[in-house]
Amino acid sequence: MSGITYDYMEQYIKSLINEDSEILKELESFANENSVPIVQKETGKFLEFMVAVKKPLKILELGTAIGYSAILMCMNSGKNTKITTIERDDKMVKIASDNIFKYGYKDKIEVLQGDCLEVLKSLDDEFDMIFMDAGKGHYNHFLPECLRLLNKDGIIVADNVLFRGMVANNELVQRRKITIVKRMRKYLDLVSNDDKLITSIIPMGDGIAVTTRRNIDNE
Ligand SMILES: C[S@@+](CC[C@H](N)C(=O)[O-])C[C@H]1O[C@@H](n2cnc3c(N)ncnc32)[C@H](O)[C@@H]1O
């Protein structure tokens, strides 16, 4: 289990999520069989929810893997929504591109190959929603670029921010994960203690942080 919440709570929440999309089921099976990490079920549901509420026209994703979360967001968004997703691993780029083509999303999802930080620096666009799900030890480095690319009222959804509970509890920290933990704490500190931002941290899945800008119209 995740180390984030009680096992019985997690199991119960997961049991309420009925996946009825054959596409997502197929992608999930592939991910499980090939040990590819994809968003947890409840995180996927949360993304669906955010897309339904926010109705973003442009979504940026960091970390494509096999394209599961990009396809999930795409399935739940409007016909004009475009998703740009960044992945550095050649094999994953190929698998994700094949999946995006196979399931008919090639006009809506673009995969950019490269390291997130480098690709972020090269982008010059405005996104309504940014989903961070790559390079857990670098969210604090990605943040300035993500804020530069985020619309005035855009949202950043960052996954794995509690990292199996380690970020919140020193006793859980594995030695080889210490750098990731320290940097993730830095990210959470940055988004929680900046007067211009509002962040809500949700102990769901592996921990999710949702960040938006404070409403400047009220100032
Ligand atoms: C957790 S998986 C993404 C899962 C995907 N969002 C989903 O739920 O379907 C993280 C992916 O990010 C990629 N990755 C890790 N660090 C990266 C970096 N610095 N730049 C680009 N991709 C990176 C990994 O190769 C991996 O495929």
The ligand as a Gaussian input file, in Angstrom:
#p B3LYP/6-31G(d) Opt

LIG

0 1
 C        5.340000       7.818000     -13.469000
 S        5.777000       7.719000     -15.126000
 C        4.514000       8.655000     -15.941000
 C        3.196000       7.971000     -15.926000
 C        2.124000       8.617000     -16.777000
 N        1.938000      10.012000     -16.410000
 C        0.824000       7.877000     -16.591000
 O        0.258000       7.953000     -15.481000
 O        0.374000       7.233000     -17.525000
 C        7.120000       8.835000     -15.254000
 C        7.732000       8.912000     -16.639000
 O        8.542000      10.081000     -16.676000
 C        9.719000       9.798000     -17.378000
 N       10.743000      10.728000     -16.867000
 C       11.356000      10.694000     -15.652000
 N       12.156000      11.754000     -15.499000
 C       12.046000      12.489000     -16.640000
 C       12.616000      13.708000     -17.073000
 N       13.463000      14.399000     -16.303000
 N       12.269000      14.173000     -18.284000
 C       11.399000      13.485000     -19.082000
 N       10.811000      12.315000     -18.714000
 C       11.130000      11.830000     -17.507000
 C       10.031000       8.340000     -17.128000
 O       10.768000       7.802000     -18.206000
 C        8.620000       7.754000     -16.997000
 O        8.202000       7.190000     -18.220000

